Amino acid sequence: MSRARSHLLAARFLAAVPSRGATTGVAARRGLSAWPAPQEPGMEYQEAVRTLNTLQTNANYLEQVKRQRGDPQTQLEAMKLYLARSGLQVEDLDQLNIIHITGTKGKGSTCAFAERILRSYGLKTGFFSSPHLVQVRERIRINGQPISPELFTKYFWRLYHRLDETKDDSSCVSMPSYFRFLTLMAFHVFLQEKVDLAVMEVGIGGAYDCTNIIRKPVVCGVSSLGIDHTGLLGDTMEKIAWQKGGIFKCGVPAFTVPQPDAPLAVLRDRAQEISCPLYLCPPLEALEEGGPPLTLGLEGEHQRSNAALALQLTHCWLQQKGHQDIGELKASRPSLLGQLPLAPVFQPTSRMRHGLRDTEWLGRTQVLRRGPLTWYLDGAHTTSSMQACVRWFRQALHRRERPSSGSEVRVLLFNSTGDRDSAALLKLLQPCQFDYAVFCPNLTEMSSADNADEGSASRAEGCAQ
């Protein structure tokens, strides 16, 4: 679809929106604030979640993306049309002062670190992530907390009715899928609730992910790369790196952690093609020199790489926005890999330290104690992330207090989604020496129970002792 035709269709959809009382044309184009929240019976939170679940499961969405990948640019054009039908233009998203983060492993943890650091500066933060563990509200957070059921319900129905009234089944103008809808909703929530910044986690890939309609983020980040979603992103690290580098924007600083040489070269080339200044994060040890060690709220040695990336992203964001307390610069070092300039080495401020220490990211290297049971939860789903999970689990067992009496039994609770090689992942868990294993199926049908969140798309893998 040509860009001109896209704008023409967007204008047509906006013109088709009926007026609501005193709503002006300008208000209709600038979000949902002029649209009253529905008061009809049955439109409470659970009904909103049940309706959301009809917009497809995650598995169906992936299949849809696979069918469309012959012309992936069409996906971004479609997302822009959905945004226009919802009452926003891509230019409106510039107000959100976005940090855009992708990667294969650790992008969610990096987002959590970055959000918590900037919140420690007294900023009002928005945070969009996926998937959720228990309730879909977890995907859209303000100041670190999932939006309330009341807020979710209000924005859901306003957006749903706006899109429903502008659809046209005869011309394939449809409702957006589950993830696209939530992305649109996050944009509206963050704009209407007037956050100071939004941390946006990419869903899948980067180049053609629906979050990539963002045109002017403040800074971008790429966490560790690995093999995942090969049916969508390609079956080599280089192909996956090309997709991840698709979030780079002209003139917008970007940071990445050390990567294997070949995918790092792809990221470098992608950045050079569009004049994006890309920097390599120094290890966390370099930022700790001359000061006390940094304490991380998330366990596991692999979290140090995520924390190093988050520090660079937040340092850059604060610098771009004119904040003064951003840490004293140390002597710069040459890049060890010789492919990218090294990001600044600075002394983390006390607020940065507090942010790292206070970061919480449930279901990721998390320990829960419930009576005689201790649960070790993580969302590892690639070969390398599972290896990191095993290292963390064994270290956590070594540090724990052993029971004074009675025998100890280790039970694995395992779930895997999508087209991942479950046998290969399970083989990596052998060093944990589990006594029993429990395998959880994926239930994709909607729940008819009162709690509609139980039927919505979520993912969690964990091991219990």
Helices and strands as residue ranges (DSSP letters): H 3-15, H 25-29, H 45-53, H 58-68, H 73-85, G 90-96, E 98-102, H 107-119, E 125-128, G 136-139, E 140-142, E 145-146, H 149-165, G 169-171, H 178-192, E 197-201, G 210-213, E 219-222, H 230-233, H 237-244, G 245-247, E 254-256, H 261-273, E 278-280, H 284-288, H 303-320, H 350-357, E 366-370, E 373-378, H 383-399, E 411-414, H 422-428, G 430-432, E 436-439, G 452-455, E 461-464
